[in-house]
Amino acid sequence: MNKALALANKARIQQETKQSWLNNNGVGCAELATGSGKSKIGLDCLQEVRASGPAKTLLVTPTEGMRDTDWPDEFVKWQCPMDDVKLICQASLAKERLEKYDFIILDEYHNNTVPVLKKLFSVVDSHNPKILALTATLPKASPWPKDQERIGMLHTLAPTIYKLPTDDAVDLGIIADFEVKVLKYKLDSDNHNITVKRKGYSYTTTEASRYKELTKELQRAMYSNNEAFKFMAMQNRVQFIYNLPSKTRLAKACIEKMVNSDKRTLVMAGSIEQINKLCGDAVFHSETSDTYLNEFQEGNINLLGAVKSLDEGKNLNKLDQLLITQVQSTERRLVQRIGRVVRMDYDNIDRKALIVILVACSGEVTQSCDEKWYRAAIDSFDTKRIHEAFYKLPPI
């Protein structure tokens, strides 16, 4: 793949997406791999709307950083005037008077809640504004009835008018090629390093034994009519998996090897507790400032840790490697995370990004929840880029 062809493919995809949106009367969702140029598509659609006359436009972003910096930078980059454009965060959408807008752009559309979607449906019925939704991937299903309602509303309000999956974007040279190495290992059944506190006493056990206990507690809870009890039992097991000492040990071994290669590396963990153990001060999450994120962006450090704050909406400069210690069961979250490391560098068009995923296995016929989450997350990925291997845990 050469640079000229890759850029031509990207321009073609952007043009086809805009035309599909226009063909659907200016309503729809562009479901495109991260790095495909969704912002440029949004501004191209805005210019099309303006061609018919002045248009009051509302641009909704998931974060303040995207509202205050990233999107304004895109307007400047593509020489698109910001006249009659208001930028707000998704958290403010519920309070906004939507009927005064001719065009609404919904960035990271998949995040919108049921109350907000109902409000958007209402303004579509009464005022019929143009709507462009932007996302890397829309959620397809959920085990929770309330979230299933939300997913149905997302697909109905702004149906997908163009789709470009991650693997197709790689083949077209729009994003960088990548390799996923999956390191699977058995839950620790040797070391009694898990302390369980009960009322009036406590005991120590192994990871494998504690996982079985939590699974039995969850199974009992699922027979209950108490939704709070079910949720608590589920969260107890989730948090246990997110903070496994064995996974922290394996992640540290991976980081040591990855950092020694002088490649720019992002580590994404399941919890703040775990990422702090893995990356020390060089982290960016809800309890930190932007200090180390800025240091990383400026190239002063080559390692940065995060939890969820960099899943979407932030363009990181020239990443080489990504370590994911915890996958969730949604393809969307994995697509967003892979999107951090596969943005194309047209001066190094043949580079291949490395993504390492850690998966804790039960070692039994019944898969662990970590295995099930991983399987669900990679369901639509081309397996030619995914290589699995069993790994022996490093000793304590």
N, C-alpha and C positions, 0 to 999 in steps of 0.2 A: 504494500500500500504506500503510495507516495503522497506528499503533502497536498498537491493540487487536487488529486482525486478525493482525498478525505474531506477537504474543505468544500468541494463541489457537492459531495454527498450530504454534508451537513446543511448547506444552503438549500438543497433540494427537499430535504426532510422538513425544514422550517417553512418553505413555500407550500408544500403539500399540506402541512398541518393548518396553516392559515387558510388555505383554500377550502379544506374540509370544514373548518369552522364557519366560513362564509356560506358554504353550501347548506349548512344546517341552520341558517337564519341567525347566525351570530350567537349561538348558544352551544356549549359543549365543553368537554374536558380533554385536554391534551395530556396523554399518559405516556411520558417520554423518559427514557433513561437519564439519570443525573449526568449533566455535562453535554446534553444535546442542544442547549441554547433555548430553554423555555422562556427566559426573560426577553430575549430578542423576539420570540414569537409573540409574546404579550404586547410588546411595543409596536410590532408590525400590525397587529390587530387593532391597536389603538389608533394608529394612523389611518387604517381603513375606515374606522368609525368616524374619524374627524373629516374624512373626505366628503361626507354627506352633510357636514355642518358642525358647529361647536358642540362639544360633548363633555358634560360633566362626568368625571371618571373617579371611581373609588377603587383603590388598590389595597388589598388586604394581605398582610404578611404575618407569618407566625411569630416573629421576634422583633424586638426594638432595633436590633442591629440591622436587620434587613430593611426595616422601615426607614431608618435614619441614614444608613450608609450604602448598603448593597444595591438597593433599587435606585436611589438617586444617582449612584455611580453608573448604573446601566443607562439611565436617561442621557447622561453626559456622553458616555461611550458611543451610543448610537445616534447622538444628535437629535434626540426626540424632546421637544419642549414639554415642560411640566405644567403648562397652563391648564387650569381647571382640573388638576389631578390632586386628589387628597389621599395620603397614605396613612393607614391605621393598622394596628395589630389586631389579630383575630379576637383577642380578649375584649376589644372595644366594639366589636361588630354588633353585639346585641343592643347597644345603646345608640347606634347610628341611625339616622333617618334615611332609609335606603331609597325612598320614592323620589328623591331629588336627583338621582344619578341616571345617566343614560347608558353607562357602561360600568360593569363591575368585574374586576380581575381578582380571582381568589387563588393566591399562591399557596402551595402545600395544602391543597384543597381537602385532602383526606383527613385533616385534623378537625374539621368543623363538627360542632355538636348538634344534637337534635333540636334544641331551642333556636339556634342560629339558622339551621336549615329550614325550619318552619317559617321563620321570618323571611328568608329568601324566597321560599315558595309563595308567600303572601304578596311580596312586591312583584314577583313575576306575573302573578294573576292580575294585579291591579295596574301595573305600569309597564310591564314587559320590557325591561332593560336588556341590553346585550350582556351576556355572561360568558366569561372565559375562565375555566378552572384549570389549574396547572398542578401536576403531581408526577412523581416517578412511577407510582403504581397505586391504584385504588384497592382497598381491602375487598376481599371476595366473600369471606365468611367469618363467623364468630360463634363461639359456644354460648355466648350470652345473648338472650332474646332482645334486650334493650339495644345492644350494639348492632344486632342484625337489622333492627329497624333503621338505625342510623345509616348503615351500609346501603340499604335499599333506597333511602332518600338521596344519598350521594349519587348513586347511579341514575336516579330518575331526574333530579334537578339539572344535572349537567352530564348527559350521556357521553361516553367516550367517542370522540370523533376522529382520533388518530392515536395509534399506539406504536411505540418503539421499545421493545424489551432490551434489557442490558446486553444479552448475547448478540442480538442483531446490530446494536450500535457498535459493538466491537468489530464485527465483520465488515461494517461500512467505514471503519476508520474514524468514527465520530468520537469514540472514547478509547482509551488505551486497552490493550489486551491485558489479561490477568490470569493468574494461577491461584487456585484455592487449595491449600494444604490443610487437611482436617486431621488433627491429632486426637485420637480416641484413646481413652484409658479407663481402667476399672476403678470404681470408688474404692478408697483405701479401706481394707478389711484387716489390717495389721496393727495400726496404731490407735490406741485408746486416747484420742486427743479431742474428743467432742464432749463437752460438759452439758448435761441436761439438768435443768433446775425444775424441781417439782415443789409442791407446797410442803414445806417442812424438811425436805431433803434434796440431795442432788447426786448424780452418778456420772461416770465417764463411760463412753462407748466409742465404737469406730464409726467412720462415715457410712459404711455399708449398712451397719446395723441401724443407725439412726435414720437413714433413708427409708428402710423397711418400716420402722416405727411410724414415721410421718406419713407414709403411704397408707398404712392401715388406718391411721387416724382420719385421713382424708376419705377413705372408702366408707368408714362409719358415718362421717359427716354428710356424705352424699345421699344417705338414706333418710336424713333428717329433713324436716320442713323448715328448719331455721336457716334462712339465707345468710345471715351474719355468721353463723357457725360454719357453714360451707366455705364462705369467703375466707374466714380466719384460718381454717385448716389448709386451704389452698395456698394462702400467702405464707404460712409457716414453712411449707415444703419449698415454695419458690425461693424464699429468702435463704433457706438452707443451701440450696443449689447455687445461688448467686454468690455465696460467701464460703464455698468449700476451701478448706486449707490446702487440700491436694491440688486444686486448680490454681491456687495462688503460687504453690511451689513450681508447678509446671510452667505457669506464665512467666515467673522470674527467670527460669532457665531459657525460655524462648527469647525474652527481652535481652538477656545477656548476649545471646548469639546474634540477634538481629541488630542490636546497637553496635556491636563490634564490626559490622559490615559498613559502617559510616553511611547507611541509608537513612533517609528521613522517615521516621516511624511514628505511627499513631496507635495507641493502645486504647481499646474500648472495653470497659469492664461492666459487670452487672450491678455493682454498688459503689457508693462513695468510699465505704470502708475498704473495699478491695483495691480500688484504683489508687488510693493513698498509700497502701502497702506496696504496690507495684512501682509507682513512679515518684513517690516522695512529694516534693514541692512542685514538680513540673506537671501540674494537673490543671484542668479547666472544668469546673462543674458549678453547681448551684451555691456552693459554699466558698467559692474563690473569686478573686478579681480576674481581670483580663491579662494580668502581667505576663504569665508564662505562655498564654496563647499568642500574645503579641511578640514575645521573644521567639517563639516557634515560627510565626509568620515571617519574621524578619531574617530568619536563618541563623540566629544566634545559638539555638539548641536544636538537636535532631530527634528528640524524644518528647512526646506529649501524651498525657493520659486524659481520658474523658469517660463520662458515663452515658448520658443521653443528650447533653447539650450540643454536641456536634453531629448528631444523627442527620440533621437536615438544615438547609438554609445558610450554611457557611462554606464559602469556597476556601479550601486550604491550599497553600502554595506548594506545588511540586512534591506531593507525597510519593514515597516509594513502596512503603510496607504498612500493612494494617494487621494488628493482632486483635482478634475478637475473643475475649474470654467467655462471653455469654451470648448465645443467640436466643432470640424469642421465636415464637412459633409462627410469626407472620413473615411472609415473603417481603412485604413492604419495608420492614425494618432492616432486613439484610440488604435489600437493594439500595436503600438510602446509605447504609454504612459502606458498602462497596463503592458507592458513588463518590465517597470522600477521596479515594485513592486512584480512580481511573480517569480523572479528567485529562484530556489530551494535551500533551506538550508537543506542539508541532515542530519544535527544534530537536526533538528526540522521539520521533514518531514510532520507532520500532521498540520502544521500551516496554517491558512487561512488569506489571505490578504484582506484588506478592501479598496474598491474604492468608493468614493463619487463623484457624478456628479450633478452639478447644471444646471437646465434648466428653462429659463424664458418663460412663456406661455402667449399667448394673452388673454386667458379666453373667447375666442369666437369660433365660428365654424371653421373659418380659422385659421390654426396653425401659430404661429410665426415662423420666420426663425430659431430661436434657437431650437424649437421643431422639425422642419424638418431636421436640421443638426443632431440632436441627433438620430432621427429615422434612417437616412441614415447610421450613424456611427455604429449602433448596429445591422444592418440588418442581418449579418451572425452569430451573437453570439447566443449561447444557452440561451434561456430566463430563464432557471431554475436558473441561477446565477444572474439575474437582478431583483431587487425589486424596484418598483416605488411607490412614495407617494407624496401627495400634502402637501405643507408646508406653514404655515402662516408667512409672513414676520415679522421679529422683528421690533419694532418701531424705528423711528429716535431718 
